[in-house]
């Protein structure tokens, strides 16, 4: 397939682009290269004949129309978004612009392109919008998010993604555009920008710096290894039913404090003679985030039964790989480390 990917230099997007190229697809990667979009994330594939990169803003309708007309994609995988909750609290306007307006521009460009396709190509075309489980709000100590649950976003980030989800669904119902929506839990793995919980804890611990944990660290997230998510997206694009939402989760619920303690234990084992051992002594509890959702958990039954996807990594195997990758790639971490926001879990 010829696949147009937005946000393909970000954490999840770059994992997806690398996988699509490995699977033999032609990819046009559109990214405006904000702080979290890094060309280093795709440096292993830049020389491939099946890969092309376009630096452009998804809010630029002319640039998006030109990209569709030139590349002639069979499908779109739309990941470009502002994604960090803490940053949305500091400045929600950019999240509304990119996540809502940008998605609207992408939908309009895709619709104009799709309407001109021949019937067979038109029927095969798909627009896959990648979103988050945070649109559903928060859970108590029990229960799971399911596709039919109502949206109850509690942060500006979650609200902006909820708005984009609704736009995607509306373009299907109103215009017949063959769309797919996925909502996923917290991702982790190589190349994640170090404002997020897991890479931030690894980097700070290696440097002997404080490990800031919100509140008492009891908030629960449903974690998934990034390559498992990328594979799920590939399968949904090819097998999903237009108009359907699929929740992607690896049944990987973890409390924040347990993740941090686990990272510390792994670093203690790898660096027993470090002056920072035991690394858990670096844990510092900080004032909780405003509106911090208590728990996220996904019921992935639909994607498991209808699409046939299953995660390859358990949380234990995935976190072991992740810690190892960051230890071996400390130069990458040092280059991209953001020091203005600490302690986030998503």
N, C-alpha and C positions, 0 to 999 in steps of 0.2 A: 504493500500500500504506500501511497504518498500521504504523509501525515504532517500537518502543520501543528506545531507545539508552541504554545505561549508560555513564557516563564521557564524556558528550558535550561537556563543557567543557574537556577535556584537549586535548593537541596533536593526536593522530590523531582522537580522537572529534569534536572541533570541525570538523576538515576534512571528516569524514564527514557530520556533521549539515548543514553548509552545502551539501554536494553533494546530499544527499537532498532538502532543501528546494528547491534549484534544479531538481531533477528532477521535482518535483511531488508528492512523498510527504508524508503527515502524520507528524510526528515528536513523540514525547514524549521529552525529554532528561532523564534522571535522573542527578544528580551531587551528591555531598556537598560539593563545593567545598573540597577539600584544597588544599595549597599550590600544586599544579600545575594545578588546575582553576580556570579564570578565566572569569568572565562576559564579560569583554572579548573573549574568543575567538569569541563568538557574537553580538556586539552588532549585526552587520549583518543578522541575521534575526529579532531578538526581536519585531519588530512584525508578522511574517507570521502570518496566520490559521492556517496549517498547522503552526505551531510552538508547542510548550508545554514549559515547564520545571518540574521537580519537584526541590527540594532534599531529598534523602533518602539514607540509608545503605543500600547493598545488603545489609547484614547484618540489616536490620530486616525480618523476614518479614511483619509486618502491613502495613507501608508498601508492600512489593512486591506483596502480594496485592491491596491496594487499587488500586495503579497498574494492574495487569492488568485488574481488574474494571471500572475506570472507563474506561481508554483502549481496551480491546479490540483489542490489536495483532494484525496478521497475521504479524508476525515480530519477533524480538528480535536486536539486535546488541550483544553484551556485550563492552564494552571497559574497564569500570571496573576499575582495578588500580593497585597500587603498582608502579612500573616502573624505578626507578633502582638499579642494582647496588650502587653505593657506599652508598646509604641502607640497602639490605638487609643489608649487612655490619655497619653500625652498629647496626641494630635489626631483626632478622628477624621479630619477633613480629607487627608490623603487616602485614607482607607475607603471613604465614600467615593472619591474620584476614581481610584484604580479598580476597586472591587465591584462597584455598582455601575458607574458610568463606563468604565473600561469594558465590562462584560456586555453592557448594552451596545457599545460600538462593535464589539466582536460579533454579536448576534445579528446586527443589522448588515454587517459586511458578509457574514456567512449566508444569510437569507438571500441577499441580492445575488451572490454567486450561485447558490443552490438552485434558484429559480431559473437560471439560464442553462442548467445541465440537461442533457438528454435523459429520457425517462429511466433507462436502466441504471445509469450512473447516479441519477437523482435518488433513486430508491436505495442505493447502496451507501450513500453518503451518511455520515454520522457527525454530530457535534457533541463531544463529551466534556461536560463541565465538572471540574474536580473541586469539591467543597469539604466541609469539616463537620464533625459531629457536634461542634459547639453551637450550631444553630438550634439544637434541641434544648438548650438550657442546661439544667443541672438535675442530677438524680439524687435520691436519698441513699441509704446504705444498701438498698436492694433494687432490682429492676434493671432493664436494659432499654436502650434506644432501638426503635424499630422504624421501618420506612414510613409507616402511616402516622407516626407521632406528630403532634402539632409543634410548630416552631415557637421557642421561647428564648431568644438570644438575650444574654445578660451583659455583654461587653460591646463596645463599638465595633470591634473586629467581627464578632459573631453576628451582629446586626447587619453589617455590610455584606457578609457572606450569605445571610438569609435573604437579603434583598436581591443579590445576584442569582441565587437559586430560583426565586420566584420569577425573575425575568426570563430565565431559561425555560422554565415550565410554561410560562405564558406564550413564548414564541412557538412552542409546540402546539398548544391548544388553539392559538389564534391563527397561526400561519401554516401549521403542519410541518415545521422544520423538525427533522428527525433528531431529537436530542436525547442525551443520557446524562444522568446526574449521579455522582458518587459522593458519599459523605464518609470520611475516614477519621479514625482516632489519631493519637499522637504518634508521629513518625520519629525514628531514630536511626542512626547509622552513619557511614562515612560522608564527609563533605557538608555536614550540617553547620550552619552559621552559629558561632559560639555565643549567642545571646540566649539560646535555648538550654533547657535544664541539663541534659546529659553532657554535651560538649563543654558547657560552661563549668560544670563540676569537675570534669576531667582536667581541663586546662588549669583551673585555679588550684586544684589539689597538687598537680605536678609542680606548680610554681610556689606552693606553700602559702597560698592566699586563702582568705576566708571563703567558706562554702555557704553562701546566703540561701536560706530556706524560708519560704513564706510561712507565717503562722507557726504551727507546730509540725508542718510537713505531712499532714494527714489527708490532704486532697488526693483523690484517686483519678488516674487517667488510664485509658485503654491503649496500650502501646503496640506498635507494629513496626517490624523491621522494614526499612524503606524499599528494599528490593522486592519484598513480598507485596507491598502496596503497588509498586510499578507493574509487577506481573498481573495483579488484579485489574489494573487499568487497561492493560493490553487485552485481557480476556473480555472485559466489559465492552470495549470498543468493537470487538469482533462478534460477540455473542449476545450482547444486551438487546433488550426490546425497546424501541424508541418510546420516549415518554416515561420510562421507568427510572426510579431511584434505587440505587444499591448501596447499602451500608457495608463498609469494608472494615473488618476488625479481626484481630488475631487472638481474641480471648486472652488478652495480656494485661489484665488489671494489676496495677501496682500503685502503692502509696509513694508519694514523692520522697519521704524520708527513707523508705526502704531502698529506693533506687540509689540515693546518695550514699547510704551505708554500704550497699553492695559495690558501688564504684570504689569506695574507700578500701574495702576489704581486698578487692582485686589489685589495687595499687600497692597495698601493704605486701601482698604476695610477690608482686613483680619487683618492688623496690624495698626489701626488708631493712636495708641499711640507710634508707633515706632519713634526713633530719626531720622530715615531715611525718614520719611514721610514729604512731598510728594516724592515718589521714583523717579519721573521724573526729579528731580533736579540733579540726579546722571548721567544723560545722558551726554556723552562726544563724540563729533564728532572727528574722527581720519582720517588720510590720507587714501584715497580710495585704495582698492586693485588693483594691476596692472591687466589690462584686465578684469575688473569687468563687467560681463554681466548685461545689463540693466533690462531685463524682461524675465521671463519664464512663459508660460501658455500652458496648455495641452487641446486638444480636445479629450475627452474620449469616443466619440461616438461608436467606434468599440467595445471596451470591454463592454460597456453598452448594445449594441444591440446583439452582437454575443455571448458573454459569460453570460450576464445577471447580471453583477455586478453593484452594487450601493454602495456608501459610507454610513455608518450608522451615522457618525458624521459630523456635520457642523464644520466650523472652531471655532465658538463660543463655542459649546459644548465640542469640543476636547481640546481647550486651557484651558478651565475651569478645565477639568479633569487633564490636564497635570500640571498646576500650583499647584493644590491640591496634586498631587502625589509627586512632588519635595519638597513641604513644609513638607509633612509627612515622607519623606525619605532623610532628610538632611545628615544623617550619610553616606548613600550611596554616595551622591554627594561629601561630603568631602573626602571620600576615593579615588575617581577617578578623582578629579578635576585636569585638566591640566592648568598650569599657563604660558606656554611658548607661546601660540598663542591666541589672543583675537580678538573679533569683527567679526568673520566670520559668513556668513549666509548659508553656505553649505559646 
